[in-house]
Amino acid sequence: MHPLNFQRPILNFVADDSRALRRTLNHRDRDKLDECLTIARDVEQRITRAERFPETPDPRVDTPAGIPA
């Protein structure tokens, strides 16, 4: 187990721990694990980008009627 380091993405901890698990998996399961880790990494990166650049309304676009500003 790793000590918590909030400067390091949580997926890095999962990836570190998954290395030992990979040795016990067959080829198909390793591929599925890799796919899951890739998807999780993508989500983590999108969250990081969204936190850095919060969505701001485009001043050139009018808010549709009935939508709170």
C-alpha positions in Angstrom: 0.0 0.0 0.0 1.2 3.5 -0.8 1.2 6.6 1.5 -1.3 9.2 0.3 0.3 11.8 -1.9 -2.3 14.2 -3.2 0.1 15.6 -5.8 0.0 12.3 -7.6 -3.1 11.2 -9.6 -5.0 8.4 -7.8 -4.9 6.3 -10.9 -1.1 6.0 -10.5 -1.7 4.2 -7.3 -4.2 1.9 -9.0 -1.8 1.3 -11.9 1.1 0.5 -9.5 -1.1 -2.1 -7.6 -2.4 -3.5 -10.9 1.1 -4.6 -12.0 1.1 -7.4 -9.5 -2.5 -8.4 -10.5 -1.5 -8.5 -14.2 0.8 -11.4 -13.6 -2.1 -13.5 -12.4 -4.4 -12.7 -15.3 -4.8 -14.4 -18.7 -4.2 -12.4 -21.9 -7.9 -11.6 -22.4 -8.3 -10.3 -18.8 -5.0 -8.3 -19.0 -6.4 -6.6 -22.1 -9.7 -5.8 -20.3 -7.7 -4.4 -17.3 -5.7 -2.2 -19.7 -8.8 -1.0 -21.3 -10.4 -0.1 -17.9 -7.2 1.7 -16.8 -7.1 3.6 -20.1 -10.7 4.7 -19.7 -10.1 5.8 -16.1 -6.9 7.7 -17.1 -8.9 9.5 -19.8 -11.7 10.5 -17.3 -9.1 11.6 -14.8 -7.4 13.8 -17.4 -10.7 15.3 -18.5 -11.5 16.1 -14.8 -8.1 17.8 -14.4 -8.6 19.9 -17.5 -12.1 20.9 -16.4 -10.9 21.9 -13.0 -8.2 24.1 -14.6 -10.5 25.7 -17.1 -13.9 26.0 -15.6 -16.7 26.4 -18.1 -17.5 30.0 -18.7 -20.5 31.1 -20.8 -19.7 32.4 -24.2 -20.7 36.1 -24.1 -21.5 35.9 -27.9 -24.2 33.3 -27.3 -27.6 34.4 -25.8 -29.0 32.2 -23.0 -32.2 30.5 -24.3 -35.5 31.7 -22.8 -36.4 29.8 -19.6 -32.8 28.9 -18.7 -31.5 30.5 -15.5 -28.4 32.6 -16.0 
